[in-house]
């Protein structure tokens, strides 16, 4: 493997070599265990950066890989913090963006993004604050959950995800794509699909297409209480059953669930997939109100 501190022309940021060239230069291969699929198209990277950072502010990039998206983010943002868990890639990115690190515009942190306090990383630079990244397929759900936890501290989050996941995030109630993930993410964000990215835009080529989604925090965010989460999980955990049967199996007092559903105008003969996010919230609030009266 080449020394990451080597100052060869292929590693200079100004050249912005492709991921394939950088991997070849440093004797590396994409790691399947990390779900690495490097985005090659600079125009797509530019569009993601424009959506994540219209002008200035701070961006935390999840998984910069070899810096394809990092470059346009650094060009647009006041401060970028990138978190990379691959110990082989982090020093390469550090060398490519050495001048930006020296100028205080960029930080590269080696480690698992799930192990860090994202709010603290965002607070290292000025507002507006955003998240961005090409999310590894195996961790997409957990990373989206972390984003919802700090939605009130964000201007937006812009993520590349599997096309199937994007379709679930924007799905309408009653459709087969609509599910628990849809509800939990949309309780905190408005979700828009920015563009579809074909599998040929990556190295190595994945088995499926991807899409870029823009998550904008709701001004009327729905609080994900324990009751809300239990109602959603139970409804979609028994998707083919009616709400009456699904919620009977939930870790909640069913007599209160039944009364809360009636007060909220929800027919327990329906299936969970027909409920909007706001419907779940109304039942959860009504349940909590009845619990407080006891």
N, C-alpha and C positions, 0 to 999 in steps of 0.2 A: 504494500500500500504506500502511496506517496505521502510525504510529510505534509500535513494540513497547513503548515506555515510556509510551504514552498510558494514563491512568488511568480510562478509560471504565468504566461499570458492567458492561458485557458482559464485561470482562476480569477483573473482581474474582473472586478464588478463591471467595468465599462464594457467588457466584451459580452457579458451576460450569456455565457455558454449554456447550452441545453443540459437538461438533467442527464441525458445519455452521454454527452461529452464529459461531464464532470464525473459521472460514475466510472467511465472508462479511464479517465486520467488518474483517479485515486484507487483503481483496482477494486471497486465495490460493485455489488449487485443489489437490486431491490430485495428487501427482507419480507418474505411472505408472512412471518410471524407478526410484523408490524402493519400488515395490510398496505404496504407502500405501492402506490400508483402515482407516478409523478406527472403533473400536468405540464404539457409541452407547448401549448398554444399561447403566445404572449398576448394576443388580442383578448382571449378569455380572461387571462390574469388581469389585464387592464380594466375590463368591465367589472370584475369582482371588486377591484380596488376602488373604482369610481363609486360603486354602490356602497361600499363599506365606509369610505372616507371621502365625502364630497369636497371637503376642504379643511385641512388642519385637524387638530385634535389628536387623540390617542387611540391606537389600535393594538389589541392583543391578538397575535396570530397563533392559532393552534396548529402545530405541526408544519413548520416552514419547509421541511424537506431540504431542497437545494436552492431555495430562494426565488423561485419563479414568480410567485405571488408577492413575496417580500419586497422585491424591487419596486413595483409600482406603488405598493403601500408606503414605503419609505419616501418615495418621490412626492406623495400627497399629504402624508400625516406629519404632525409636529413631532410625535414620538411613537415608535413601534417597539413592542416587546414580543419576541417570538419564543415559543416554548417547544423545544425539540427533544424527544426522548432517545433518539438514535445517537449514541455517543460518537459514531463515525461521521455523522452529517453535521452536528452542531459546530465543530471547529472549522469546517469548510465554509459554512455560512458566515461564521465570525470573520474569516479572512476576506470573503467577498465583500462584506459590508464594514470592513475595518475603519474606513474613513468616517462612516456614519456613526460607528460606535465612539470613535474619538471625538466627534462633534456633539455627542449626547443625544443623537436622534434615534438611536437603535440599540436594543439589548437582545442578546441571544442567551437563553437560559436552557441548560441541559436538564431534562427530567420529564416525568410523566405529567401532562397537563392536569390530570385529575388530582394530582397531589398538591397543587398550588391554589392559593386564594386568588381567584381571578379579579375580585374587586380591588385587592391590594395592588395587583399588577396594573390595573387600569388607572389607579390613583397616582401612578408614577408620572403621569403626563396630564395635560389640560383637557378640558371638555371641548367638543363632544367626544364620547368614548364608545368604542365599538369592538366587537369580536369578529374575526374572520378566519377562514381556514378551509382546507380540503380535508374533511373529516374522514378518518379511517373507518371503513365499513363496520368493523367489529365493535367499535366504541361509539358509534353515532348516537344511540339512544342515551347513553350515560352523559355524553357531552352536551346533548340538547337539554337534558335535565339540569345540568349545571348552569346552562345559560338562562333557563327559566328562573333559577334561584336568585340571579342578580339582574333580572330584567329592569327593575326600577333604577338601576345605575347605568343603563345603556341608552345610547341613541338608536342603536340597531345592532343586529348580528347578521353577517352574510356568510353562508356556509355552502360548500359543495357537498352534496350527499348523493346516494344512489337515487336514480330516478323513481324507483318504487317508494322510497322514503318520502321524497318530495311530493309524490301523488297522495300519499297518506296525510301529509301535513296540510295540503290544500283541499282535501276531500270534503264533500258535502255530507251532512247527516243523511243516513239511509243508504249510502253507497257502500260497496264492499270494501273500499279502501279506508273508510272512516273507522277509527278505533281509538283505543286508549291514548296512544301517542298523539293523535290529532287533538284530543280534548286537553291533555296536559299542556301541550305546547301552546295551543290557542287560548288557554286560560290566561297566559301571560303576554302573548304576542299576536299581532296581525301577521299573517304569512302570505307572501307573494312569491310566485315562481318567476325568477328573472330570465333564465334561459336554460335550454337543454344542452348538455355537452356529450357528444358521441364518444363511444369507447375508444375510437382511434386517436383521440386527443391526449391519451395517456401512455406512459411507459412504466411498466409493461401494460399491455392492453388488457383491461379488465373484461369480465364476462358480460357486464351490463352497462347501459348508458347511465349518465349522471345528470344532475341538475343543480343549478344554483338557486338557493332560496334566500329571500330577504325577510328577516324577522324584525318587526317594528313593535316596541313595547306598547301595550294597550294603555290608554289613559284611564280606562275603567277596569283595571286588572282584577281578575277573579282570584280570591285567596284560595290556595290549595290546602285546605284544612285536612285533618286526618279523616273526617267524615266524607268530605268531597272525594279524596283519593280512594277511600274504601268503596264508595258508591260506583265510581268509574271502573275500578279494577274488577269489582264483582259483575258489573253489567257486561263488560267485554270478555271476562274470563268464562262466562257462560253465554256466549254470543247468540246461540240459537234458541235460548230460553227466553221466556217473558221476563220482564223486570220483577214481577212478583216472585217467580222461582229463583231468579238470580240473586235478588236482594235478600231473600230468606236465608241464603247461604253466606251472606256477608257477616262480618264480625260487628254487627250492629243490632240494636233492639228492633225487631221487625215491626212491633206495634207502633213504634215511633216513626219508622220509615214509612209505614202505611199511612199514618196520619199526615206526615210531611208531604208525601206524594199527593194526597188528596188536597191539602192546602195549596199546593203548587200547581194544581190542575194537570197532574201527570197521571195518565191511565196506566195502571200496573200491568195491563194486558199487552202493552207495547214492548218492543225489544229495545235494548240499550242503544243500538246503533241509530235509532230514530231520534234520539234526544240531542239537542244542541248543547253546546258548552254551558250556556246560560240556564238551561233546564236542570242540569246536574247541580249547578250552583244554588238555584232556588230550593231544591229539595234539601241540599246540605244545610242551608241557612235555616230552613223550617225545622229540620231535625234538631239543630243546635238550639233553637229557640224553645222547643219542647223539652229538651234535656235540661235547660236552665230553669224551667218552671218546676222541675221535680225536686 
